[in-house]
Amino acid sequence: MSAFGEWTTAEGLPAFDYRAGPTPWDPIIDPPSATHRVHLGNRRITLAADGDGLLGLWDEHLGGRWLAERTGGGYGKPLLGPTFARLTSEHGTRTVLCPEGDVPWVLIRVDVSAGTDVTEEWLVRQREVDLEFGPVHGDAPPELAVVALEHIGGERVDTTDGPLKITVAVGSGTTAWFRFGLLDGPIDPEPLYTNSLAALRERLPTGRTPEISWHVALLTGGACADGVLGGHTLNQGGAYSFRHGFNGAARDPLQHALPLVHCEPDLALSVLRNTCAWGSPDGDLPYALDGRKQPWTQVFRPSDLNLWALWLAAEYAAATGDLEAFGRPVRYHPGHDAEPVPLAENLRRQFRFFADVVGTGEHGHVRILNADWNDLAIRESGVDREVMVERGGSVLNSAMAAWVLPVYAGLADRLGDTATAQEARERAEALRTLVTGEWNGRWFRRAHGPGSVVGDGDLWLEVQPWAILCGAATPDQARGLLATIDDTCRAGSPLGARHRWPVAVGTQGQVWASVNMTLIWAASRYDPELAWDEWHRMTLHAHTAAYPDVWTGTLSGPDCYLAPESDRPGETWALPESGLAMQAYPVANLHSHSQPVLAYLRLLGVEPLPDGTPTRAVPRSGEWA
């Protein structure tokens, strides 16, 4: 049982009854904290709910900014639902709800049990978070928004900075309604409240555990309508966004949108269009956007980003059959001053960039550039950096491309672009053949540099599932590889497989949700029992069972957990020498919500086929079984 409370239900939805007192933890790069937080939201605004009842509001519409932090509380410990926080005092119950849709404010319902004055009070302190590595900057955004508090049907106050307070007299057994945030036109609060909860119950799928509903709610609650690029961004969050101030890498919103294809396809398409709009007319995608939505390319230059856009597009088309979406224009980032092109053309240019500019390196594999999926792959490889950037070949990206390009070819065929489809298939087959040759009798090698091989004497997990998925591994090799992973990477690890074995001297064993999603998917083809066991290790329940005193992983988590042999098992990574730490904001990373859902879908046999059709479909709501 969790030291922080227990799961329950509220409004017919999964909820967590938080009961703990202050429990200090170490953010590593910031002062010690006792704040236990979860992020809830809709398609525009994020409510940060803390265990002591204080609340915050985050908006990414024009850039990453807090409108208010640790305020708007005063009712005690919360009951935390998928889109609401409920607090109770001797005077009644207060529910703060993120209404369904692109609503840029929270709706506040106060049910009064005894006649009293009800005071609603929030402190507006707008803070931009933009590329902050080291101490928190605390800077205000360049343009301050007008933030308002309203007693619905009564008084309204607003400010760009400072306290907002409204007090009203309320009789026993009655309800007072307020809203706080970036207010728009008039509303009727009671039907909005009721209809939002009904719509939430209707849209959330269910699965073997209530965690599926919870994960989908927190995943969609991380979306934000983008006022600069259009569509919705699905920032992976966690420390990357809320502490360090960037939306990246570009692969991440695309990856997080993959499970949404099967439950909220309109949002998945919106995220695809938005992320394609980060790019330039030559098909390049920047590593990230900074806190002001400008391309950030100064640190990492990965070679895999285009593959994620092609994958999401193909999965969307296979699941929905919506080919008309690919004829609608998509803009490019305003910094390029370029004309929009149809989505299909944007994707074709991304394919060309991947084929012609990323190209191939050592041994004919996809170039690694200065990172592939693993931002630290070159540093951890031990090979000269400049040599690897110029000529290094990534077996990981070759294996991933050998799976992605055929499913993209299926989409290209359906769109009438047979030449691109044929080339994509030919490239995929050539890469698959190269990956086949990387089997060393135990596992697949990781990368090549001139005169050097990475991953021959140690197992890099991220490449292994893709080698199975793309067909480079024979059935016997796949079964043997999964057995080796079970005996090494998974041994004694309650949260799932470590991404390296043996764990390198001087490093911490790490468990990455993104990698283990592909492991579950690959294992489902040859060892379903192992696949389901790995999925159960990925659950919030598994984290609570192993580490009941660690808040991280109770309701939300990071992109990576530290393995049991580390000095902080069940917590997450930190690079204090770089002023960078997921441990500084170890929740609200969407990998912790998207990857269990996508892995669950793959366990059900839901995936796109090379001909552009799905293996099977699931209902967009209701039971996934």
C-alpha positions as CSV (number, residue, x, y, z in Angstrom):
1,M,0.0,0.0,0.0
2,S,1.2,3.5,-0.8
3,A,2.5,5.6,2.1
4,F,0.7,8.6,0.5
5,G,-2.9,7.3,0.4
6,E,-5.0,4.9,-1.6
7,W,-6.9,4.5,-4.9
8,T,-10.7,4.9,-4.8
9,T,-13.4,6.2,-7.2
10,A,-15.1,9.6,-7.5
11,E,-17.7,10.6,-10.1
12,G,-17.4,7.1,-11.5
13,L,-13.7,7.6,-12.3
14,P,-10.5,6.5,-10.8
15,A,-9.2,8.8,-8.0
16,F,-6.5,8.9,-5.4
17,D,-7.3,9.9,-1.8
18,Y,-4.1,11.7,-0.6
19,R,-3.5,11.4,3.1
20,A,0.2,11.8,3.8
21,G,1.9,14.6,5.7
22,P,5.1,16.3,4.5
23,T,7.7,13.8,3.3
24,P,10.9,15.5,2.2
25,W,12.7,14.4,-1.0
26,D,15.8,15.6,-2.8
27,P,15.5,17.2,-6.3
28,I,19.3,17.1,-6.5
29,I,19.8,20.4,-8.3
30,D,17.3,22.4,-6.2
31,P,16.7,22.7,-2.4
32,P,14.9,19.8,-0.6
33,S,11.2,19.7,-1.1
34,A,8.1,18.1,0.6
35,T,5.8,18.9,-2.3
36,H,4.0,15.9,-3.8
37,R,2.4,16.9,-7.1
38,V,0.3,15.6,-10.0
39,H,-0.7,17.4,-13.2
40,L,-4.3,17.3,-14.4
41,G,-5.7,19.1,-17.4
42,N,-7.8,19.4,-20.5
43,R,-6.7,20.3,-24.1
44,R,-5.5,23.8,-23.1
45,I,-4.7,24.3,-19.4
46,T,-2.8,22.3,-16.7
47,L,-3.8,22.2,-13.1
48,A,-0.8,21.3,-10.8
49,A,-2.4,19.8,-7.6
50,D,-0.2,19.4,-4.6
51,G,-0.7,17.0,-1.6
52,D,-1.1,19.9,0.8
53,G,-4.1,21.3,-1.1
54,L,-2.2,24.1,-2.9
55,L,-2.7,24.5,-6.7
56,G,-1.0,26.0,-9.7
57,L,-2.0,26.8,-13.3
58,W,0.3,26.2,-16.3
59,D,-0.4,27.4,-19.9
60,E,1.7,26.7,-23.0
61,H,-0.5,28.4,-25.6
62,L,2.1,31.0,-26.4
63,G,5.1,29.7,-24.5
64,G,5.8,27.8,-21.3
65,R,4.6,29.8,-18.4
66,W,3.1,29.5,-14.9
67,L,0.1,31.7,-14.4
68,A,0.0,30.8,-10.7
69,E,2.0,28.5,-8.4
70,R,1.1,26.9,-5.1
71,T,-1.9,29.0,-4.3
72,G,-5.7,28.7,-4.4
73,G,-5.8,26.1,-1.6
74,G,-6.8,26.2,2.0
75,Y,-9.1,23.2,2.2
76,G,-6.8,20.4,3.4
77,K,-5.6,17.3,1.6
78,P,-7.0,16.5,-1.8
79,L,-8.9,13.7,-3.5
80,L,-7.2,13.7,-6.9
81,G,-9.3,12.7,-9.9
82,P,-8.3,12.5,-13.6
83,T,-9.2,16.1,-14.3
84,F,-10.1,17.5,-10.9
85,A,-8.9,18.1,-7.3
86,R,-11.4,17.9,-4.5
87,L,-10.8,19.3,-1.1
88,T,-12.9,19.1,2.0
89,S,-13.2,21.2,5.1
90,E,-15.6,21.6,8.0
91,H,-17.6,24.1,5.8
92,G,-18.0,21.9,2.8
93,T,-16.4,20.5,-0.4
94,R,-14.5,22.4,-3.1
95,T,-13.9,20.8,-6.5
96,V,-11.5,22.4,-9.0
97,L,-12.2,21.0,-12.4
98,C,-10.5,21.3,-15.8
99,P,-13.6,21.3,-18.1
100,E,-13.4,19.2,-21.2
101,G,-12.0,20.8,-24.4
102,D,-9.8,23.8,-25.1
103,V,-10.9,25.7,-22.0
104,P,-8.2,28.1,-20.6
105,W,-9.5,28.2,-17.0
106,V,-10.6,26.0,-14.1
107,L,-14.2,25.7,-12.9
108,I,-14.5,25.8,-9.1
109,R,-17.5,24.3,-7.3
110,V,-18.0,24.9,-3.6
111,D,-20.7,22.8,-1.9
112,V,-21.4,24.4,1.4
113,S,-22.6,22.2,4.3
114,A,-23.1,25.0,6.8
115,G,-24.0,28.6,6.0
116,T,-20.8,30.7,5.9
117,D,-18.8,33.2,3.9
118,V,-16.9,31.5,1.1
119,T,-13.6,33.1,0.0
120,E,-11.9,32.2,-3.2
121,E,-8.4,33.5,-3.3
122,W,-5.5,33.0,-5.8
123,L,-2.1,34.7,-6.2
124,V,-1.2,35.4,-9.8
125,R,2.6,35.3,-10.3
126,Q,3.4,34.7,-14.0
127,R,6.7,32.9,-14.5
128,E,8.3,32.0,-17.8
129,V,10.4,28.8,-18.0
130,D,12.8,29.0,-20.8
131,L,16.1,27.0,-21.1
132,E,16.9,27.1,-17.4
133,F,19.9,24.8,-16.6
134,G,21.1,25.5,-13.1
135,P,19.2,27.9,-10.7
136,V,15.6,28.8,-11.4
137,H,15.5,32.1,-13.2
138,G,12.1,33.3,-12.0
139,D,11.6,35.7,-15.0
140,A,8.2,37.0,-16.0
141,P,7.1,36.4,-19.6
142,P,7.7,39.2,-22.1
143,E,4.0,39.8,-22.3
144,L,1.8,39.3,-19.3
145,A,-1.6,37.7,-19.7
146,V,-4.7,39.1,-17.9
147,V,-5.7,36.5,-15.4
148,A,-9.1,36.7,-13.8
149,L,-11.2,35.2,-10.9
150,E,-15.0,35.3,-11.2
151,H,-17.9,34.5,-8.9
152,I,-20.1,33.2,-11.7
153,G,-23.1,35.5,-12.0
154,G,-21.4,38.0,-9.7
155,E,-18.1,39.8,-9.0
156,R,-15.1,39.5,-11.3
157,V,-11.6,40.7,-10.6
158,D,-8.4,40.4,-12.8
159,T,-4.8,41.3,-12.7
160,T,-1.5,40.5,-14.5
161,D,0.3,40.2,-11.1
162,G,-0.9,39.9,-7.6
163,P,-3.7,38.5,-5.4
164,L,-7.2,38.0,-6.5
165,K,-9.9,37.5,-3.9
166,I,-13.7,37.2,-3.8
167,T,-15.8,36.6,-0.7
168,V,-19.5,35.7,-1.0
169,A,-22.1,34.7,1.6
170,V,-23.5,31.2,0.9
171,G,-26.4,29.5,2.7
172,S,-26.3,26.0,4.1
173,G,-26.8,23.2,1.5
174,T,-26.1,25.5,-1.5
175,T,-23.4,25.7,-4.1
176,A,-21.2,28.6,-5.1
177,W,-19.5,28.6,-8.5
178,F,-16.2,30.3,-9.5
179,R,-13.7,30.1,-12.3
180,F,-10.0,31.2,-12.5
181,G,-7.6,31.6,-15.4
182,L,-7.8,33.2,-18.8
183,L,-11.5,33.9,-18.8
184,D,-13.6,34.2,-22.0
185,G,-17.4,34.5,-22.5
186,P,-20.2,33.8,-20.1
187,I,-21.0,30.2,-19.0
188,D,-23.7,28.2,-17.3
189,P,-21.6,26.4,-14.7
190,E,-23.8,23.5,-13.5
191,P,-24.4,21.9,-16.9
192,L,-20.7,22.5,-17.9
193,Y,-19.6,20.7,-14.8
194,T,-22.0,17.8,-15.2
195,N,-21.4,17.5,-18.9
196,S,-17.6,17.6,-18.6
197,L,-17.6,14.7,-16.1
198,A,-20.1,12.7,-18.3
199,A,-18.0,13.3,-21.4
200,L,-14.8,12.3,-19.5
201,R,-16.4,9.0,-18.4
202,E,-17.6,8.4,-21.9
203,R,-14.3,9.1,-23.7
204,L,-11.9,7.2,-21.4
205,P,-11.2,3.6,-22.4
206,T,-11.0,0.9,-19.7
207,G,-8.7,-2.1,-19.6
208,R,-7.5,-4.8,-17.2
209,T,-6.8,-2.1,-14.5
210,P,-8.2,1.4,-13.9
211,E,-4.7,2.6,-14.7
212,I,-5.6,2.6,-18.4
213,S,-8.3,5.2,-17.9
214,W,-6.0,7.2,-15.5
215,H,-3.2,7.2,-18.0
216,V,-5.3,8.3,-21.0
217,A,-6.8,11.2,-18.9
218,L,-3.4,12.4,-17.8
219,L,-2.0,12.0,-21.3
220,T,-4.7,14.0,-22.9
221,G,-4.5,16.5,-20.0
222,G,-0.9,17.2,-21.1
223,A,-2.1,18.7,-24.4
224,C,-2.3,22.4,-25.1
225,A,-3.8,24.3,-28.0
226,D,-0.9,26.0,-29.7
227,G,-1.4,29.7,-30.4
228,V,1.8,30.0,-32.5
229,L,2.0,26.9,-34.7
230,G,-1.6,25.7,-34.6
231,G,-3.0,22.3,-33.6
232,H,-2.1,21.0,-30.2
233,T,1.3,20.3,-28.6
234,L,1.8,17.3,-26.4
235,N,4.9,18.3,-24.5
236,Q,6.5,15.4,-22.8
237,G,6.7,17.6,-19.7
238,G,8.4,16.5,-16.5
239,A,11.6,18.4,-15.8
240,Y,12.3,19.1,-19.5
241,S,9.3,21.5,-19.6
242,F,8.4,22.6,-16.1
243,R,11.9,22.9,-14.7
244,H,14.2,23.4,-17.7
245,G,11.9,25.1,-20.2
246,F,11.9,23.3,-23.5
247,N,9.5,21.1,-25.5
248,G,11.6,18.2,-26.7
249,A,12.7,16.2,-28.3
250,A,10.4,16.4,-31.4
251,R,10.0,12.7,-31.3
252,D,8.2,12.9,-27.9
253,P,4.9,14.5,-28.8
254,L,4.7,12.2,-31.8
255,Q,5.4,9.2,-29.6
256,H,2.9,10.3,-27.0
257,A,0.2,10.7,-29.7
258,L,0.5,7.1,-30.9
259,P,-1.9,5.6,-28.4
260,L,-4.3,8.5,-28.9
261,V,-4.8,7.4,-32.5
262,H,-6.9,4.6,-31.1
263,C,-9.0,6.6,-28.6
264,E,-8.9,10.3,-29.6
265,P,-7.7,10.3,-33.2
266,D,-8.6,14.0,-33.7
267,L,-6.1,15.0,-31.0
268,A,-3.4,12.6,-32.4
269,L,-3.8,14.3,-35.8
270,S,-3.6,17.7,-34.3
271,V,-0.4,16.8,-32.5
272,L,1.1,15.4,-35.8
273,R,0.2,18.6,-37.6
274,N,1.6,20.7,-34.8
275,T,4.9,18.8,-34.6
276,C,5.4,18.8,-38.4
277,A,5.0,22.6,-38.1
278,W,8.1,22.8,-36.0
279,G,10.2,22.0,-39.1
280,S,11.7,23.7,-42.1
281,P,10.8,23.3,-45.8
282,D,13.6,20.9,-46.4
283,G,12.0,18.3,-44.1
284,D,14.3,18.9,-41.0
285,L,12.7,18.8,-37.5
286,P,14.6,20.7,-34.8
287,Y,15.5,18.8,-31.6
288,A,13.2,20.9,-29.5
289,L,11.4,24.2,-29.1
290,D,12.5,26.5,-26.3
291,G,10.2,28.1,-23.8
292,R,9.1,30.7,-26.4
293,K,8.4,28.2,-29.1
294,Q,11.6,28.9,-31.1
295,P,13.6,26.0,-32.6
296,W,16.4,24.8,-30.3
297,T,19.1,23.0,-32.1
298,Q,22.3,24.0,-30.3
299,V,22.8,20.9,-28.2
300,F,21.4,17.8,-29.9
301,R,21.1,16.8,-33.6
302,P,19.4,13.4,-33.6
303,S,18.9,11.2,-36.6
304,D,15.6,9.6,-35.7
305,L,13.1,12.5,-35.5
306,N,11.6,12.1,-39.0
307,L,10.9,8.4,-38.4
308,W,8.4,9.3,-35.6
309,A,6.4,11.6,-37.8
310,L,6.2,9.0,-40.5
311,W,5.2,6.4,-38.0
312,L,2.4,8.5,-36.4
313,A,1.1,9.4,-39.8
314,A,1.0,5.8,-40.9
315,E,-0.6,4.6,-37.7
316,Y,-3.3,7.3,-37.9
317,A,-4.2,6.5,-41.5
318,A,-4.3,2.8,-40.8
319,A,-6.5,3.1,-37.8
320,T,-8.9,5.8,-39.1
321,G,-8.8,5.5,-42.9
322,D,-8.8,9.3,-43.0
323,L,-6.8,10.1,-46.1
324,E,-8.4,13.5,-46.6
325,A,-6.3,14.8,-43.7
326,F,-3.2,14.4,-45.7
327,G,-4.4,16.9,-48.3
328,R,-4.9,19.7,-45.9
329,P,-2.1,22.3,-45.6
330,V,0.4,22.4,-42.7
331,R,2.4,25.5,-42.0
332,Y,6.1,25.6,-41.3
333,H,7.6,27.4,-38.3
334,P,7.2,31.1,-38.7
335,G,11.0,31.6,-38.6
336,H,11.2,30.0,-42.0
337,D,8.7,32.4,-43.7
338,A,7.6,29.5,-46.0
339,E,4.3,28.7,-47.6
340,P,2.2,25.8,-46.1
341,V,2.1,22.5,-47.9
342,P,-0.3,19.6,-47.7
343,L,0.5,17.2,-44.8
344,A,1.4,14.5,-47.3
345,E,4.0,16.7,-48.9
346,N,5.4,17.7,-45.5
347,L,5.9,14.0,-44.7
348,R,7.4,13.3,-48.2
349,R,10.0,16.0,-47.5
350,Q,10.7,14.5,-44.1
351,F,11.3,11.2,-45.8
352,R,13.7,12.8,-48.3
353,F,15.5,14.6,-45.5
354,F,16.0,11.3,-43.7
355,A,17.1,9.5,-46.8
356,D,19.3,12.2,-48.3
357,V,20.6,14.4,-45.5
358,V,20.7,12.1,-42.5
359,G,21.8,9.4,-44.9
360,T,24.0,6.5,-43.9
361,G,27.3,6.2,-42.1
362,E,29.7,3.4,-41.1
363,H,28.7,-0.1,-42.4
364,G,25.8,1.4,-44.3
365,H,23.7,2.1,-41.2
366,V,21.7,5.2,-40.7
367,R,24.0,8.0,-39.5
368,I,23.9,8.5,-35.7
369,L,24.7,12.2,-36.0
370,N,25.3,13.4,-32.4
371,A,22.4,11.3,-31.0
372,D,19.9,8.8,-32.2
373,W,17.1,8.0,-29.8
374,N,19.6,8.0,-26.9
375,D,20.8,11.6,-26.4
376,L,23.9,10.3,-24.6
377,A,24.7,7.4,-27.0
378,I,27.9,8.8,-28.3
379,R,29.2,9.8,-24.8
380,E,28.4,6.4,-23.5
381,S,29.9,4.6,-26.5
382,G,33.5,5.5,-25.7
383,V,34.2,6.4,-29.3
384,D,35.6,9.8,-30.4
385,R,32.7,12.2,-30.7
386,E,33.6,14.0,-33.9
387,V,34.3,10.8,-35.7
388,M,31.0,9.3,-34.6
389,V,29.0,12.5,-35.6
390,E,30.5,12.5,-39.1
391,R,30.7,8.8,-39.9
392,G,29.0,6.8,-37.1
393,G,26.2,4.4,-38.0
394,S,23.3,3.6,-35.7
395,V,22.1,0.0,-35.7
396,L,19.2,1.2,-33.6
397,N,17.9,3.7,-36.2
398,S,18.5,1.2,-39.0
399,A,16.3,-1.3,-37.2
400,M,13.6,1.2,-36.4
401,A,13.7,2.5,-40.0
402,A,13.4,-1.0,-41.3
403,W,10.0,-1.2,-39.5
404,V,8.8,2.3,-39.9
405,L,9.5,2.8,-43.6
406,P,7.3,-0.1,-44.9
407,V,4.3,1.1,-42.9
408,Y,4.9,4.6,-44.2
409,A,5.2,3.1,-47.7
410,G,1.7,1.7,-47.2
411,L,0.4,5.2,-46.5
412,A,2.3,6.6,-49.5
413,D,0.8,4.0,-51.8
414,R,-2.7,4.9,-50.6
415,L,-2.0,8.6,-51.2
416,G,-0.8,7.8,-54.8
417,D,2.9,8.4,-54.3
418,T,4.1,5.0,-55.6
419,A,7.6,6.2,-56.2
420,T,8.2,7.2,-52.6
421,A,6.5,4.0,-51.5
422,Q,8.8,1.9,-53.6
423,E,12.0,3.7,-52.4
424,A,10.9,3.5,-48.8
425,R,10.4,-0.3,-49.1
426,E,13.8,-0.7,-50.8
427,R,15.6,1.3,-48.2
428,A,13.9,-0.7,-45.4
429,E,14.9,-4.0,-46.9
430,A,18.5,-2.9,-47.3
431,L,18.6,-1.7,-43.6
432,R,16.9,-4.9,-42.4
433,T,19.6,-7.0,-44.1
434,L,22.3,-4.9,-42.4
435,V,20.7,-5.3,-39.0
436,T,20.5,-9.1,-39.6
437,G,24.3,-9.1,-39.9
438,E,24.7,-7.4,-36.4
439,W,23.7,-10.6,-34.5
440,N,26.7,-11.6,-32.4
441,G,25.2,-14.9,-31.1
442,R,23.7,-13.3,-28.0
443,W,22.3,-9.9,-29.1
444,F,22.4,-7.3,-31.8
445,R,25.2,-4.7,-31.7
446,R,24.4,-1.1,-31.1
447,A,26.5,1.1,-33.4
448,H,29.6,1.4,-35.6
449,G,32.3,3.9,-35.8
450,P,35.4,3.8,-38.1
451,G,37.3,0.8,-36.7
452,S,35.1,0.4,-33.7
453,V,32.0,-1.5,-32.7
454,V,29.6,-0.5,-29.9
455,G,27.6,-3.1,-28.1
456,D,29.5,-6.3,-28.9
457,G,30.5,-7.0,-25.3
458,D,27.6,-5.3,-23.6
459,L,23.8,-5.4,-24.3
460,W,22.2,-2.1,-25.3
461,L,18.5,-2.9,-24.8
462,E,17.0,-0.1,-27.1
463,V,18.2,-1.8,-30.3
464,Q,17.0,-5.4,-29.5
465,P,13.2,-5.0,-29.7
466,W,13.5,-3.1,-33.0
467,A,15.7,-5.9,-34.5
468,I,12.8,-8.3,-33.6
469,L,10.1,-6.1,-34.8
470,C,11.7,-5.3,-38.2
471,G,12.2,-9.0,-38.9
472,A,16.0,-8.9,-38.7
473,A,16.0,-11.6,-36.0
474,T,15.0,-15.2,-36.9
475,P,12.4,-16.8,-34.6
476,D,15.1,-18.8,-32.8
477,Q,17.2,-15.7,-32.4
478,A,14.2,-13.7,-31.1
479,R,13.4,-16.3,-28.5
480,G,17.0,-16.7,-27.4
481,L,17.4,-12.9,-27.2
482,L,14.3,-12.5,-25.0
483,A,15.6,-15.2,-22.7
484,T,18.9,-13.4,-22.4
485,I,17.2,-10.1,-21.7
486,D,15.1,-11.9,-19.0
487,D,18.2,-13.3,-17.4
488,T,20.2,-10.0,-17.5
489,C,18.3,-6.7,-18.0
490,R,15.1,-7.8,-16.2
491,A,16.7,-9.9,-13.4
492,G,15.7,-8.5,-10.0
493,S,14.3,-5.3,-11.5
494,P,10.7,-4.7,-10.2
495,L,10.0,-1.8,-12.6
496,G,11.2,-3.5,-15.8
497,A,14.3,-4.1,-17.9
498,R,17.4,-2.0,-17.5
499,H,18.5,-0.5,-20.7
500,R,22.2,-1.6,-20.4
501,W,23.7,-4.8,-19.2
502,P,26.0,-5.1,-17.4
503,V,25.5,-1.7,-15.9
504,A,28.6,0.3,-16.7
505,V,31.0,1.1,-13.9
506,G,30.2,4.6,-12.5
507,T,26.7,4.7,-13.9
508,Q,23.2,4.0,-12.5
509,G,21.1,1.3,-13.9
510,Q,18.1,2.8,-15.7
511,V,14.7,1.6,-16.7
512,W,13.2,3.6,-19.6
513,A,9.5,3.4,-20.4
514,S,10.1,4.2,-24.1
515,V,12.5,1.3,-24.5
516,N,10.4,-1.1,-22.5
517,M,7.3,-0.4,-24.6
518,T,9.1,-1.8,-27.6
519,L,10.3,-4.7,-25.5
520,I,6.7,-5.6,-24.6
521,W,5.6,-5.2,-28.2
522,A,8.4,-7.4,-29.5
523,A,8.0,-10.0,-26.8
524,S,4.3,-10.3,-27.5
525,R,5.2,-12.0,-30.7
526,Y,7.4,-14.8,-29.2
527,D,6.9,-14.8,-25.4
528,P,3.5,-13.4,-24.4
529,E,4.0,-14.4,-20.8
530,L,7.2,-12.3,-20.6
531,A,5.5,-9.4,-22.4
532,W,2.6,-9.3,-20.0
533,D,5.0,-9.5,-17.0
534,E,7.0,-6.6,-18.4
535,W,3.8,-4.6,-18.8
536,H,2.8,-5.2,-15.2
537,R,6.2,-4.1,-14.1
538,M,5.6,-0.8,-15.9
539,T,2.4,0.0,-13.9
540,L,2.0,2.5,-11.2
541,H,0.9,-0.4,-9.0
542,A,4.3,-2.1,-9.5
543,H,6.1,1.1,-8.5
544,T,4.0,1.5,-5.3
545,A,4.5,-2.2,-4.4
546,A,8.3,-1.9,-4.8
547,Y,8.7,1.7,-3.4
548,P,5.7,2.7,-1.3
549,D,7.5,5.6,0.3
550,V,8.5,7.2,-3.1
551,W,6.0,9.7,-4.4
552,T,7.5,9.6,-7.9
553,G,5.6,6.8,-9.7
554,T,2.5,6.8,-7.4
555,L,0.2,8.8,-9.7
556,S,2.6,9.9,-12.4
557,G,6.3,9.6,-13.1
558,P,9.4,10.5,-15.1
559,D,10.7,9.0,-18.4
560,C,13.1,6.8,-16.6
561,Y,13.5,5.1,-13.2
562,L,16.7,4.1,-11.4
563,A,17.2,0.4,-11.0
564,P,17.3,-1.3,-7.6
565,E,21.1,-1.4,-7.4
566,S,21.3,2.4,-7.7
567,D,21.7,4.8,-4.8
568,R,18.1,6.1,-5.2
569,P,16.1,3.2,-6.5
570,G,12.6,4.0,-7.8
571,E,13.6,7.7,-8.3
572,T,15.0,9.2,-11.5
573,W,18.1,10.5,-13.2
574,A,20.1,13.6,-12.5
575,L,23.1,15.2,-14.1
576,P,24.0,17.9,-11.6
577,E,27.2,18.8,-13.3
578,S,25.1,20.0,-16.3
579,G,22.4,21.6,-14.1
580,L,19.9,19.1,-15.6
581,A,17.8,16.6,-13.6
582,M,14.6,14.8,-14.2
583,Q,14.7,14.3,-10.4
584,A,14.0,18.1,-10.0
585,Y,10.5,17.6,-11.4
586,P,10.0,13.8,-11.4
587,V,6.3,13.7,-12.3
588,A,4.1,14.7,-15.3
589,N,6.4,13.2,-17.9
590,L,4.0,11.8,-20.5
591,H,6.2,8.7,-21.1
592,S,4.9,7.5,-17.8
593,H,1.3,7.6,-19.2
594,S,1.6,7.1,-23.0
595,Q,3.9,4.1,-23.0
596,P,1.8,1.8,-20.7
597,V,-1.2,2.5,-22.9
598,L,0.7,2.0,-26.2
599,A,2.2,-1.2,-24.9
600,Y,-1.2,-2.4,-23.8
601,L,-2.6,-1.8,-27.3
602,R,0.3,-3.8,-28.8
603,L,-0.4,-6.7,-26.3
604,L,-4.0,-6.7,-27.7
605,G,-2.5,-7.0,-31.2
606,V,-3.3,-3.4,-32.4
607,E,-0.6,-2.1,-34.8
608,P,-0.4,-0.9,-38.4
609,L,0.6,-3.3,-41.2
610,P,2.9,-2.6,-44.2
611,D,0.0,-2.4,-46.5
612,G,-1.4,0.6,-44.6
613,T,-4.2,-1.3,-42.8
614,P,-4.5,-2.2,-39.1
615,T,-4.2,-5.7,-37.6
616,R,-7.3,-5.0,-35.5
617,A,-9.3,-2.1,-34.1
618,V,-10.4,-1.3,-30.6
619,P,-13.4,0.9,-29.7
620,R,-12.5,4.5,-29.0
621,S,-14.1,4.3,-25.6
622,G,-15.4,1.5,-23.5
623,E,-13.5,-1.7,-22.7
624,W,-10.2,-2.5,-24.4
625,A,-9.9,-6.3,-24.2
